[in-house]
Amino acid sequence: MSEKKRGNFSGTIGFVLAAAGSAVGLGNIWRFPYLAAKDHGGVFILCYIILALTFGFALLTTEIAIGRKTKQSPLTAYGKIHKKWKGIGVLACLVPIIILPYYCAIGGWVIKYFTIFVTGKGSMAAGDKYFTEYIKGQTEPIFWMGVFLALTAIVVFSGVNKGIEKYSKILMPLLLVLIIGISVYSLTISHTDSNGVTRTGLEGLKIYLIPDFTGISLKEFFVILMDAMGQLFFSISVAMGIMIAYGSYVKKDVNLMKSINQIEIFDTVVALLAGLMIVPAVFTFMGKEGMSAGPGLMFVSLPKVFAAMGKAGPVVGILFFLMVIFAAVTSAVSVMEAIVSSIMDGFHLSRRKSAALVTIYGLVGAVVVCLGYNVLYFEWRLPNGTVGQVLDVLDYISNNCLMPLVALLTCILVGWVVKPETVIDEVCHGGYRFSRKGLYIAMMKVLAPILLFVLLIQSIGLLRL
């Protein structure tokens, strides 16, 4: 397929914003703050930043370079690098295929909550059983999921330049403004509870940012390290085929190293701001206990926080869920695009036909996920010790099994089979300098494979910590 037919980003800004839009999604907004609160605040953040600059940098560079070098989607790119390793492409393509249905279901929840706050019924969402009762419904979650999928499909149907790049340039600056605004507001609030204890947003900020090594055992530190590494997959969108697809749309004259550095900075700043937006506010109104809500943080804890804010609550709630919609759509677009580009390259179908097929698949799959809380409800004990339904099972297979496996196999391929020079030559194309080249080689050959192997055996339940 020719470059013209595949489409291209018009330049560096479009590519960086699209890549950052992919990375700044639901995983960053609820998962990062929850893990930071659980894992001794600043200790988690310190581990995360170090890993982002080393491990994350190496994987991000590799995937973008493979994409641009081959001008192929994840399904076919690995085969272009080495014929005998094309199977990684199939695994890499499976990840977005599994993620898309449940991501659209969650995206529907976000739109529903936005409409609740817009219509002035935000106090209803603060009820203890509201979220559980809502997702148990058989029709409304499917309707809002359909709305979210339609928004995502419109962007993907429009193509690389007129769709993904155009909307990223609009949504990402708006997203950043909203996150900064809510973060600043979170730091200014204070609350006195029924016991007369006053907590402030600035106290929450200290818990969030200052590393607390008190009483941390070696075992516990290792858990924090693995949590930070698992979060990185979400934060920089690696091991999902996305960055290979986006890399394939980057022109040859673009300075890859400069773009990768910008994506790293953007993603890390937004991840930190997501925590800054949520942790101080939840701490102020609910104390440390409120920060252990996990996945329910966004749909259970935060509506309670907005309800406790008084007159400002509904406005903050509207802005927050609007921001989450922007983040969710830009990420869902990248997940869908990874599948669409794979069909285009692997089966030589047009963008319209490929996007139509993926939209139909996404709709059917997401309906199954929505029904997983009612008609198709079951409880299955997963190897990592948790109990899950349809959504949790899909999440476990994609995030705990396939993503670490794809990343590990990519490291072996680039580090030992085709050698790091394959990627280094692509990054240096056009006479550009590869900063951190020594670090890159060390990460791909030794450090990243070891870390990924440990993460994989922990994720599938073979290593109990």
C-alpha positions as CSV (number, residue, x, y, z in Angstrom):
1,M,0.0,0.0,0.0
2,S,1.5,3.4,-1.0
3,E,2.3,6.1,1.6
4,K,-0.3,8.4,0.0
5,K,-3.0,5.8,0.3
6,R,-2.1,5.0,3.9
7,G,-1.9,8.7,4.9
8,N,0.6,10.6,6.9
9,F,0.8,13.1,9.8
10,S,1.5,16.5,8.4
11,G,4.4,17.1,10.8
12,T,5.9,16.7,14.2
13,I,3.2,18.5,16.2
14,G,0.4,16.4,14.7
15,F,2.2,13.2,15.5
16,V,3.2,14.2,19.0
17,L,-0.3,15.3,19.9
18,A,-1.9,12.2,18.4
19,A,0.6,9.9,20.2
20,A,0.1,11.8,23.5
21,G,-3.7,11.6,23.0
22,S,-3.4,7.9,22.6
23,A,-1.4,7.6,25.9
24,V,-3.5,10.0,27.9
25,G,-6.6,7.9,28.5
26,L,-8.7,6.3,31.2
27,G,-5.7,4.3,32.5
28,N,-3.8,7.5,33.3
29,I,-6.8,9.2,34.9
30,W,-8.0,6.6,37.3
31,R,-5.2,4.1,37.5
32,F,-2.3,6.4,38.0
33,P,-3.8,8.3,41.0
34,Y,-5.0,5.0,42.6
35,L,-1.6,3.4,42.3
36,A,0.2,6.5,43.6
37,A,-2.1,6.6,46.6
38,K,-1.7,2.8,47.2
39,D,2.1,2.7,46.7
40,H,3.4,5.3,49.2
41,G,2.8,8.4,47.0
42,G,6.1,9.8,46.0
43,V,7.8,6.3,46.1
44,F,5.6,5.2,43.2
45,I,6.1,8.4,41.3
46,L,9.9,8.2,41.7
47,C,9.9,4.6,40.4
48,Y,7.6,5.6,37.6
49,I,9.7,8.6,36.4
50,I,12.9,6.5,36.4
51,L,11.2,3.7,34.5
52,A,9.6,6.2,32.0
53,L,13.1,7.6,31.2
54,T,14.7,4.2,30.7
55,F,12.3,1.3,30.1
56,G,9.5,3.3,28.7
57,F,11.9,5.3,26.4
58,A,13.4,2.1,25.0
59,L,10.0,0.5,24.1
60,L,8.5,3.7,22.8
61,T,11.5,4.4,20.5
62,T,11.5,0.8,19.3
63,E,7.8,0.7,18.3
64,I,7.8,4.1,16.6
65,A,11.0,3.3,14.7
66,I,9.6,-0.1,13.5
67,G,6.5,1.6,12.3
68,R,8.3,4.3,10.3
69,K,11.0,1.9,9.0
70,T,8.4,-0.6,7.6
71,K,5.6,1.8,6.9
72,Q,3.3,-1.0,8.1
73,S,0.7,-1.6,10.8
74,P,1.5,-3.9,13.8
75,L,0.1,-7.0,12.1
76,T,2.6,-6.8,9.2
77,A,5.5,-4.7,10.6
78,Y,7.2,-7.4,12.6
79,G,7.3,-9.7,9.5
80,K,9.0,-7.0,7.6
81,I,11.7,-6.7,10.3
82,H,12.2,-10.5,10.3
83,K,10.0,-13.1,8.5
84,K,10.3,-15.7,11.2
85,W,9.1,-13.3,13.9
86,K,5.9,-12.1,12.2
87,G,3.9,-13.9,14.9
88,I,4.6,-11.0,17.3
89,G,2.5,-8.9,14.9
90,V,-0.5,-11.2,15.4
91,L,-0.1,-11.0,19.2
92,A,0.4,-7.2,19.1
93,C,-2.8,-6.8,17.0
94,L,-4.7,-9.0,19.4
95,V,-4.2,-6.5,22.2
96,P,-6.3,-3.6,20.7
97,I,-8.8,-6.2,19.4
98,I,-9.4,-7.3,23.0
99,I,-9.2,-3.8,24.5
100,L,-11.6,-2.0,22.1
101,P,-15.0,-3.5,23.3
102,Y,-14.4,-2.9,27.0
103,Y,-12.9,0.5,26.5
104,C,-16.0,1.6,24.6
105,A,-18.2,0.2,27.5
106,I,-16.2,2.3,30.0
107,G,-16.3,5.3,27.6
108,G,-20.1,5.0,27.7
109,W,-20.1,5.2,31.5
110,V,-18.0,8.4,31.3
111,I,-20.5,10.0,28.9
112,K,-23.4,9.0,31.1
113,Y,-21.8,10.6,34.2
114,F,-21.1,13.8,32.1
115,T,-24.8,14.0,31.2
116,I,-25.8,13.5,34.9
117,F,-23.7,16.5,35.9
118,V,-24.8,18.6,33.0
119,T,-28.4,18.1,33.8
120,G,-27.8,19.1,37.5
121,K,-28.3,15.6,38.9
122,G,-24.7,15.1,40.1
123,S,-25.8,14.4,43.7
124,M,-27.5,11.2,42.5
125,A,-24.1,9.9,41.3
126,A,-22.8,10.3,44.9
127,G,-25.1,7.6,46.1
128,D,-23.4,4.4,47.4
129,K,-25.2,2.0,44.9
130,Y,-25.7,4.4,42.0
131,F,-22.7,3.1,39.9
132,T,-23.4,-0.6,40.6
133,E,-27.1,-0.2,39.8
134,Y,-26.3,1.7,36.6
135,I,-23.9,-0.9,35.1
136,K,-26.5,-3.6,35.9
137,G,-29.0,-2.0,33.6
138,Q,-29.6,-3.8,30.2
139,T,-30.3,-0.8,27.9
140,E,-28.9,2.5,29.1
141,P,-25.2,1.3,29.3
142,I,-25.5,-0.1,25.7
143,F,-27.0,3.2,24.5
144,W,-24.2,5.4,25.9
145,M,-21.6,2.9,24.8
146,G,-23.0,3.3,21.2
147,V,-22.6,7.1,21.5
148,F,-19.0,6.7,22.6
149,L,-18.2,4.2,19.8
150,A,-19.8,6.5,17.2
151,L,-17.6,9.5,18.3
152,T,-14.5,7.3,18.0
153,A,-15.5,5.8,14.6
154,I,-16.1,9.3,13.1
155,V,-12.5,10.3,13.8
156,V,-11.1,7.0,12.5
157,F,-13.3,7.1,9.3
158,S,-11.9,10.6,8.6
159,G,-8.4,9.2,8.2
160,V,-4.9,10.1,9.6
161,N,-4.6,13.7,8.5
162,K,-8.2,14.9,8.5
163,G,-9.3,12.7,11.4
164,I,-6.7,11.6,14.0
165,E,-4.4,14.6,13.6
166,K,-7.1,17.2,13.2
167,Y,-9.0,16.2,16.3
168,S,-5.9,15.6,18.4
169,K,-4.8,19.2,17.7
170,I,-8.2,20.4,19.0
171,L,-8.8,18.0,21.9
172,M,-5.3,17.8,23.5
173,P,-4.8,21.5,24.2
174,L,-8.4,21.6,25.7
175,L,-7.6,18.5,27.7
176,L,-4.4,20.0,29.1
177,V,-6.2,23.3,30.1
178,L,-8.9,21.4,31.9
179,I,-6.5,19.1,33.8
180,I,-4.3,22.1,34.9
181,G,-7.4,24.1,35.9
182,I,-8.9,21.2,38.0
183,S,-5.4,20.4,39.5
184,V,-5.0,24.0,40.7
185,Y,-8.5,24.0,42.2
186,S,-7.8,20.7,44.0
187,L,-4.9,22.4,45.8
188,T,-7.0,25.3,47.1
189,I,-9.7,23.3,48.9
190,S,-10.1,22.4,52.6
191,H,-12.7,20.4,54.5
192,T,-13.6,19.8,58.1
193,D,-15.2,16.4,58.7
194,S,-17.7,15.3,61.3
195,N,-14.9,14.6,63.8
196,G,-13.6,18.1,63.5
197,V,-10.5,17.1,61.5
198,T,-9.6,19.6,58.9
199,R,-7.7,18.4,55.8
200,T,-6.5,20.5,52.9
201,G,-5.5,19.9,49.3
202,L,-1.9,20.9,50.0
203,E,-1.7,18.1,52.6
204,G,-3.0,15.7,50.0
205,L,-0.3,17.1,47.6
206,K,2.4,16.1,50.2
207,I,1.1,12.6,50.4
208,Y,1.0,12.4,46.7
209,L,4.5,13.8,45.9
210,I,6.8,13.2,48.8
211,P,8.3,9.7,48.9
212,D,7.5,7.9,52.1
213,F,9.9,5.0,52.6
214,T,8.8,4.4,56.2
215,G,8.3,0.7,56.8
216,I,8.7,-0.3,53.1
217,S,10.1,-3.9,52.9
218,L,12.2,-5.0,49.9
219,K,9.2,-7.2,48.9
220,E,6.8,-4.2,49.0
221,F,9.2,-2.0,47.1
222,F,9.3,-4.7,44.4
223,V,5.5,-4.6,44.2
224,I,5.6,-0.8,43.7
225,L,8.2,-1.2,41.0
226,M,6.1,-3.8,39.1
227,D,3.0,-1.5,39.6
228,A,4.9,1.4,38.1
229,M,6.1,-0.7,35.1
230,G,2.6,-2.1,34.5
231,Q,1.2,1.5,34.5
232,L,3.8,2.5,31.9
233,F,2.1,0.3,29.3
234,F,-1.0,2.5,29.6
235,S,0.9,5.8,30.0
236,I,2.9,5.5,26.8
237,S,0.7,3.1,24.8
238,V,3.3,0.5,24.1
239,A,2.8,-3.2,23.4
240,M,-0.6,-2.5,21.9
241,G,0.5,-2.0,18.3
242,I,-0.6,1.6,18.5
243,M,2.8,3.3,18.4
244,I,3.8,1.1,15.5
245,A,0.7,2.2,13.6
246,Y,1.2,5.9,14.4
247,G,5.0,5.5,13.6
248,S,4.1,4.2,10.2
249,Y,2.4,7.6,9.4
250,V,5.4,9.7,10.4
251,K,7.3,11.2,7.5
252,K,11.0,10.3,6.9
253,D,12.2,13.9,7.5
254,V,10.8,14.1,11.0
255,N,13.4,14.1,13.9
256,L,12.2,10.9,15.7
257,M,14.3,11.4,18.8
258,K,13.0,14.9,19.3
259,S,9.4,13.7,18.9
260,I,9.9,10.8,21.3
261,N,11.3,13.1,23.9
262,Q,8.3,15.4,23.5
263,I,5.9,12.4,23.8
264,E,7.7,11.2,26.9
265,I,7.5,14.6,28.6
266,F,3.8,15.2,27.6
267,D,2.7,11.8,28.9
268,T,4.6,12.0,32.1
269,V,3.4,15.5,32.9
270,V,-0.2,14.6,32.2
271,A,0.0,11.4,34.3
272,L,1.4,13.4,37.2
273,L,-1.3,16.1,36.7
274,A,-4.0,13.4,36.7
275,G,-2.9,12.4,40.2
276,L,-2.5,16.1,41.2
277,M,-6.1,16.6,40.1
278,I,-7.6,13.6,42.0
279,V,-5.5,12.7,45.0
280,P,-5.5,16.0,46.9
281,A,-9.3,16.4,46.4
282,V,-10.1,12.8,47.5
283,F,-7.8,13.1,50.5
284,T,-9.4,16.4,51.5
285,F,-12.9,15.1,51.6
286,M,-12.4,11.4,52.3
287,G,-9.0,11.0,54.0
288,K,-6.5,8.3,53.1
289,E,-9.3,5.6,53.2
290,G,-11.0,7.3,50.2
291,M,-7.9,6.9,48.1
292,S,-8.0,3.1,48.1
293,A,-11.1,2.9,45.9
294,G,-9.2,1.4,42.9
295,P,-11.1,1.3,39.7
296,G,-14.2,2.7,41.4
297,L,-12.3,5.9,42.2
298,M,-13.6,7.8,39.2
299,F,-17.3,6.6,39.3
300,V,-17.8,6.1,43.1
301,S,-15.3,8.3,45.1
302,L,-15.1,11.4,42.9
303,P,-18.9,12.0,42.6
304,K,-18.9,12.0,46.5
305,V,-16.1,14.5,46.5
306,F,-17.9,16.8,44.0
307,A,-21.1,16.5,46.1
308,A,-19.1,17.6,49.2
309,M,-17.7,20.7,47.4
310,G,-20.9,22.6,47.6
311,K,-21.8,25.1,44.8
312,A,-18.5,24.5,43.0
313,G,-19.1,20.7,42.9
314,P,-21.4,20.5,39.9
315,V,-19.2,22.8,37.8
316,V,-16.1,20.8,38.7
317,G,-17.9,17.6,38.0
318,I,-19.0,18.8,34.5
319,L,-15.4,20.0,33.6
320,F,-13.9,16.8,35.0
321,F,-16.1,14.4,33.0
322,L,-15.8,16.5,29.9
323,M,-12.0,16.2,30.2
324,V,-12.3,12.4,30.7
325,I,-14.4,12.2,27.6
326,F,-11.6,14.0,25.6
327,A,-9.0,11.6,27.1
328,A,-11.1,8.5,26.5
329,V,-12.0,9.3,22.9
330,T,-8.4,10.2,21.8
331,S,-7.2,6.8,23.3
332,A,-10.1,4.8,21.8
333,V,-9.3,6.3,18.4
334,S,-5.7,5.0,18.7
335,V,-6.9,1.5,19.8
336,M,-9.3,1.4,16.9
337,E,-6.7,2.8,14.4
338,A,-4.3,0.0,15.3
339,I,-6.9,-2.6,14.2
340,V,-8.0,-0.6,11.2
341,S,-4.5,-0.1,9.9
342,S,-3.7,-3.8,10.4
343,I,-6.7,-4.8,8.3
344,M,-5.8,-2.3,5.6
345,D,-2.2,-3.6,5.4
346,G,-2.9,-7.3,6.0
347,F,-5.9,-7.7,3.8
348,H,-5.6,-4.7,1.5
349,L,-9.1,-3.3,2.2
350,S,-9.9,0.4,2.0
351,R,-10.0,2.6,5.1
352,R,-13.8,2.9,4.9
353,K,-14.3,-0.9,4.7
354,S,-11.8,-1.6,7.4
355,A,-13.2,1.0,9.7
356,A,-16.8,-0.3,9.1
357,L,-15.8,-3.8,10.0
358,V,-14.0,-2.7,13.2
359,T,-17.0,-0.5,14.2
360,I,-19.4,-3.5,13.8
361,Y,-17.0,-5.7,15.8
362,G,-16.6,-3.0,18.5
363,L,-20.3,-2.7,18.8
364,V,-21.0,-6.4,19.1
365,G,-18.1,-6.9,21.5
366,A,-19.0,-3.9,23.7
367,V,-22.7,-5.1,23.9
368,V,-21.3,-8.4,25.3
369,V,-19.2,-6.5,27.8
370,C,-22.2,-4.4,28.9
371,L,-24.4,-7.5,29.3
372,G,-21.6,-9.0,31.4
373,Y,-23.0,-7.2,34.4
374,N,-26.5,-8.6,34.0
375,V,-27.6,-11.3,31.5
376,L,-24.1,-12.7,31.0
377,Y,-23.0,-12.2,34.6
378,F,-20.5,-14.7,36.0
379,E,-17.6,-14.7,38.5
380,W,-14.3,-16.2,37.4
381,R,-11.2,-16.4,39.7
382,L,-8.3,-15.1,37.7
383,P,-4.7,-16.5,38.1
384,N,-3.6,-13.2,39.8
385,G,-6.1,-13.9,42.6
386,T,-8.9,-11.4,41.6
387,V,-12.4,-12.4,40.7
388,G,-13.7,-11.0,37.4
389,Q,-16.6,-10.6,35.0
390,V,-16.4,-10.3,31.2
391,L,-14.7,-6.9,31.3
392,D,-12.2,-8.0,33.9
393,V,-11.3,-11.2,32.0
394,L,-10.6,-9.2,28.8
395,D,-8.6,-6.6,30.8
396,Y,-6.6,-9.4,32.4
397,I,-5.8,-11.2,29.1
398,S,-4.8,-8.0,27.3
399,N,-2.9,-6.1,30.1
400,N,-1.5,-8.9,32.3
401,C,-0.7,-11.5,29.7
402,L,-0.4,-10.2,26.1
403,M,1.2,-6.8,26.7
404,P,4.2,-8.0,28.8
405,L,4.6,-10.9,26.4
406,V,4.6,-8.7,23.2
407,A,7.1,-6.3,24.9
408,L,9.4,-9.1,26.0
409,L,9.4,-10.7,22.5
410,T,10.0,-7.3,20.9
411,C,13.1,-6.8,23.2
412,I,14.4,-10.3,22.2
413,L,13.9,-9.6,18.5
414,V,15.5,-6.1,18.5
415,G,18.1,-6.8,21.2
416,W,19.4,-10.1,20.0
417,V,18.0,-11.2,16.6
418,V,18.1,-8.1,14.3
419,K,20.2,-6.1,16.7
420,P,19.6,-2.6,18.2
421,E,21.2,-1.0,15.1
422,T,18.0,-1.7,13.1
423,V,16.2,0.8,15.3
424,I,19.2,3.1,15.8
425,D,19.7,3.5,12.1
426,E,16.0,4.5,11.6
427,V,16.2,7.1,14.5
428,C,19.4,8.6,13.0
429,H,17.9,8.7,9.5
430,G,18.4,12.2,8.0
431,G,21.6,12.8,10.1
432,Y,19.8,13.2,13.4
433,R,21.6,12.3,16.7
434,F,20.4,9.4,18.9
435,S,20.8,10.7,22.4
436,R,20.8,8.0,25.1
437,K,22.0,5.4,22.6
438,G,24.0,3.5,25.1
439,L,21.1,3.4,27.5
440,Y,18.8,2.2,24.7
441,I,21.1,-0.8,23.9
442,A,21.5,-1.8,27.5
443,M,17.7,-1.6,28.1
444,M,16.8,-3.7,25.0
445,K,19.5,-6.3,25.4
446,V,19.5,-6.9,29.1
447,L,17.5,-4.8,31.6
448,A,14.1,-4.6,29.9
449,P,13.9,-8.3,29.1
450,I,14.6,-9.2,32.7
451,L,12.1,-6.7,34.1
452,L,9.4,-7.9,31.6
453,F,10.0,-11.5,32.3
454,V,9.5,-10.9,36.0
455,L,6.4,-8.7,35.3
456,L,5.0,-11.5,33.1
457,I,5.3,-14.3,35.5
458,Q,3.9,-12.1,38.3
459,S,1.0,-11.1,36.1
460,I,0.0,-14.6,35.2
461,G,0.2,-15.7,38.8
462,L,3.4,-17.8,38.7
463,L,5.2,-15.4,41.0
464,R,3.4,-14.5,44.3
465,L,4.7,-11.4,46.0
